[in-house]
Amino acid sequence: MQFPVPQFTDVEDKIIGPLSLKQFGILFGVGILVFLGYSVTKSLIVAIFLFLLLGLPALGLALVPFNGRPMYNFIGKLIHFFLAPKQLIFHKEAVNMLPSKKIKDAETKEVKTQDQNPQAPEEKIRQIEDLLNKAAEKEKELAGRLK
């Protein structure tokens, strides 16, 4: 049996005229705020000011696409960008270099650090074991003095 595959799943349904439910909600909410501001003050200047302050950005947010997607999809990402901690990494020796030179310098530094310490892994393990044994002896001496 063949089943029909849904298409255009990324297109929002137009519920109220040419507007989707989110677009209508944004415009309706801002319209209510502008109307409340006008009804409280009974001043046309306040209504125009509120429309310019709230209405125009809401129109842009609801109706203007950015990179083929509605702008209200980016609000959550924008809030996350401003509230999330940022990690800035500074490489002092690579400030005024081109990216290709940075990579080459980093590779040569890695090779140099590996060549400078040609000890076998067994020798390193023995050195660490000696250091741990010395630390354990010092702890025993201190524990004996405390008793």
PELINZI-V747827 format. One record per residue. N is the residue number from 0. BURIAL is I if it has 9 or more other C-alpha atoms within 8 Angstrom, else O. Layout:
n->{N	N}
burial->{BURIAL	BURIAL}
This chain:
n->{0	1	2	3	4	5	6	7	8	9	10	11	12	13	14	15	16	17	18	19	20	21	22	23	24	25	26	27	28	29	30	31	32	33	34	35	36	37	38	39	40	41	42	43	44	45	46	47	48	49	50	51	52	53	54	55	56	57	58	59	60	61	62	63	64	65	66	67	68	69	70	71	72	73	74	75	76	77	78	79	80	81	82	83	84	85	86	87	88	89	90	91	92	93	94	95	96	97	98	99	100	101	102	103	104	105	106	107	108	109	110	111	112	113	114	115	116	117	118	119	120	121	122	123	124	125	126	127	128	129	130	131	132	133	134	135	136	137	138	139	140	141	142	143	144	145	146}
burial->{O	O	O	O	O	O	O	O	O	O	O	O	O	I	O	O	O	O	I	I	I	O	I	I	O	I	I	O	O	I	I	O	O	I	I	O	I	I	O	O	O	O	O	O	O	I	I	O	O	I	I	I	O	I	I	I	I	I	I	I	I	I	I	I	O	O	O	O	O	I	I	O	O	O	O	O	O	O	O	O	O	O	O	O	O	O	O	O	O	O	O	O	O	O	O	O	O	O	O	O	O	I	O	O	O	O	O	O	O	O	O	O	O	O	O	O	O	O	O	O	O	O	O	I	O	O	O	O	O	O	O	O	O	O	O	O	O	O	O	O	O	O	O	O	O	O	O}
